Amino acid sequence: MITLYGWGTPNGRKVSIALEELGLAYEVQRVDIMNRQQFSPEFLALNPNNKIPVIVDSEGPDGKRFTLFESGAILIYLADKVGKLLPASGPAHYLTLQWLMFQMAGVGPIFGQMHHFQRYAKEQTYSVERYTAETHRLYSVLEGLLAGNEFIAGSEYTIADIAVYPWVARFELHKLDWSTLPNVKRWYDAVGARPAVVRGMEAL
């Protein structure tokens, strides 16, 4: 059994989607970040960086209890555990990791800052404009990529798609013109129609 400590954020939902896609037994322990539960001593014992998500796998490496934080690391761990959603070797393996890092280093931080300034700091015009422009630039990268790929890392659905999808699912904050992003929209609709993705999004 895997325990997922999370909240209904894109980073939390990456993990719940992966767990559903991989068919792993799990339970959810909600960490109410709006009420600062991530700063509780109990949670800090799991992640001293006070961020969700965290997993605790009762049957980790060598059959021992294993705790892991950082959503990208968790996705790789879960994929390796089951042997799915991350090609085992060759170029496809590294391309999947490349686009996972693109999400971790670009989509997540930039979209997250945009969400923050849109919601809580609208008077900071420069900040809103800066992160909106960078968000749209990242969408243009995805649009060009998906013009030639069915999925983000190529022809296969992988943890790279799982990492990006919950962030794009907050598109209402992104001031998009979907008519300029037909390939992203095609990908978004296809991923969002997967039953495991629906369950994973609803789990948190």
C-alpha distance (Angstrom), angle and dihedral (degrees) to the residues before:
residue distance angle dihedral
M1 . . .
I2 3.80 . .
T3 3.79 121.3 .
L4 3.79 114.5 -150.3
Y5 3.78 116.0 -157.1
G6 3.77 105.5 -161.5
W7 3.77 152.0 118.6
G8 3.80 134.1 -134.7
T9 3.79 96.3 -77.9
P10 3.80 128.6 118.3
N11 3.80 90.9 -104.1
G12 3.79 92.1 51.3
R13 3.78 92.7 46.3
K14 3.80 92.9 51.7
V15 3.78 87.4 67.8
S16 3.80 97.7 42.6
I17 3.82 89.6 50.7
A18 3.81 91.3 49.8
L19 3.79 91.5 49.0
E20 3.80 90.2 51.6
E21 3.80 93.9 45.8
L22 3.80 91.4 49.5
G23 3.79 94.3 46.2
L24 3.79 93.8 -126.2
A25 3.79 120.9 158.9
Y26 3.78 110.1 -115.2
E27 3.75 144.8 156.9
V28 3.78 128.0 -149.5
Q29 3.77 125.5 -127.8
R30 3.79 107.0 -171.1
V31 3.78 116.3 -139.7
D32 3.81 107.0 -159.6
I33 3.78 100.7 -141.4
M34 3.80 91.1 178.4
N35 3.80 87.6 65.2
R36 3.81 93.3 40.9
Q37 3.78 96.7 -111.9
Q38 3.81 87.2 147.4
F39 3.81 86.9 73.8
S40 3.79 94.8 55.9
P41 3.82 117.1 117.1
E42 3.80 89.4 -119.1
F43 3.80 92.9 56.8
L44 3.80 94.9 40.2
A45 3.80 87.5 57.4
L46 3.82 86.3 63.2
N47 3.80 98.0 39.7
P48 3.81 119.5 12.4
N49 3.82 87.7 -166.6
N50 3.84 89.4 66.5
K51 3.81 95.6 -133.1
I52 3.78 132.1 127.8
P53 2.98 139.5 -100.6
V54 3.79 111.1 61.4
I55 3.79 127.7 159.6
V56 3.77 129.2 -157.7
D57 3.80 112.4 -161.5
S58 3.79 112.8 -161.9
E59 3.81 88.6 -160.4
G60 3.77 102.9 41.6
P61 3.81 128.5 147.6
D62 3.82 111.6 -25.3
G63 3.80 87.8 8.9
K64 3.79 92.2 -72.9
R65 3.81 130.2 131.0
F66 3.80 108.5 -89.9
T67 3.80 130.5 -168.9
L68 3.80 122.1 -160.7
F69 3.79 135.1 174.5
E70 3.84 134.9 -175.5
S71 3.79 111.9 74.4
G72 3.81 96.0 -124.4
A73 3.80 92.1 52.1
I74 3.80 89.6 47.5
L75 3.82 92.2 52.4
I76 3.81 91.4 51.5
Y77 3.81 91.5 46.6
L78 3.80 93.7 50.3
A79 3.80 93.0 45.7
D80 3.80 90.7 49.9
K81 3.79 91.5 46.4
V82 3.79 92.7 58.4
G83 3.80 100.1 25.8
K84 3.80 95.2 -123.8
L85 3.83 139.1 105.6
L86 3.82 92.9 29.1
P87 3.82 118.0 70.3
A88 3.78 108.1 -122.5
S89 3.79 98.2 -129.6
G90 3.77 147.4 -17.3
P91 3.80 129.8 51.7
A92 3.81 93.6 -38.5
H93 3.81 90.1 59.8
Y94 3.79 93.5 54.0
L95 3.80 94.8 40.2
T96 3.80 89.2 55.1
L97 3.80 90.0 51.4
Q98 3.81 90.1 45.7
W99 3.79 92.7 56.7
L100 3.80 91.8 41.3
M101 3.82 87.2 57.0
F102 3.82 89.0 47.4
Q103 3.79 87.5 59.8
M104 3.78 94.2 43.5
A105 3.80 95.4 47.3
G106 3.81 100.7 31.8
V107 3.79 120.2 13.8
G108 3.80 96.8 40.2
P109 3.81 100.0 45.9
I110 3.81 95.8 38.5
F111 3.80 97.5 43.3
G112 3.80 88.7 44.2
Q113 3.80 92.3 53.9
M114 3.79 90.3 47.1
H115 3.80 90.6 52.1
H116 3.80 90.3 50.3
F117 3.80 96.8 49.2
Q118 3.81 93.2 41.8
R119 3.79 91.3 54.0
Y120 3.77 105.9 31.9
A121 3.79 111.3 17.8
K122 3.79 107.6 37.1
E123 3.78 91.5 144.3
Q124 3.82 88.5 67.2
T125 3.79 94.8 83.5
Y126 3.80 94.8 174.9
S127 3.81 92.7 53.5
V128 3.80 93.3 48.2
E129 3.79 92.3 47.8
R130 3.80 93.6 45.5
Y131 3.80 96.0 51.7
T132 3.79 93.4 39.7
A133 3.81 90.4 54.6
E134 3.80 92.3 47.5
T135 3.80 91.3 46.8
H136 3.79 90.2 53.9
R137 3.81 90.5 47.5
L138 3.80 90.2 54.6
Y139 3.80 90.1 49.3
S140 3.80 88.4 53.4
V141 3.81 89.2 54.0
L142 3.79 89.6 52.5
E143 3.80 91.4 45.8
G144 3.79 92.3 54.7
L145 3.80 91.9 44.7
L146 3.79 94.3 49.3
A147 3.80 91.9 48.2
G148 3.79 86.1 75.5
N149 3.80 102.2 25.3
E150 3.77 131.5 61.9
F151 3.79 89.0 -149.3
I152 3.78 132.9 18.5
A153 3.81 98.2 -93.8
G154 3.79 96.1 34.1
S155 3.79 134.8 -79.3
E156 3.80 95.7 -17.6
Y157 3.80 130.4 74.7
T158 3.81 107.4 -120.5
I159 3.77 145.0 161.5
A160 3.82 87.0 -79.3
D161 3.81 89.1 68.7
I162 3.79 91.1 44.7
A163 3.81 90.4 52.1
V164 3.81 95.4 51.4
Y165 3.79 101.3 37.7
P166 3.84 100.6 73.7
W167 3.79 90.2 51.4
V168 3.80 93.1 51.7
A169 3.81 87.5 46.5
R170 3.80 86.4 72.8
F171 3.79 90.3 60.7
E172 3.82 91.9 131.6
L173 3.81 86.7 77.7
H174 3.80 94.1 49.2
K175 3.82 102.6 71.0
L176 3.80 92.0 -129.7
D177 3.76 131.3 177.1
W178 3.79 99.5 -150.1
S179 3.82 90.5 -165.2
T180 3.81 87.5 71.6
L181 3.81 92.4 50.0
P182 3.83 105.8 50.7
N183 3.78 94.4 147.7
V184 3.79 94.0 49.3
K185 3.80 89.5 47.5
R186 3.82 91.6 50.1
W187 3.82 90.4 50.5
Y188 3.80 93.3 43.8
D189 3.80 93.0 52.0
A190 3.81 92.7 46.4
V191 3.80 94.5 49.7
G192 3.81 92.8 42.6
A193 3.80 90.5 54.4
R194 3.81 93.0 60.1
P195 3.83 109.0 109.3
A196 3.81 92.5 -137.1
V197 3.80 90.4 53.1
V198 3.80 91.0 51.1
R199 3.81 90.4 50.3
G200 3.79 92.4 45.0
M201 3.79 93.2 50.8
E202 3.80 90.4 49.9
A203 3.80 94.2 47.1
L204 3.82 92.1 74.5
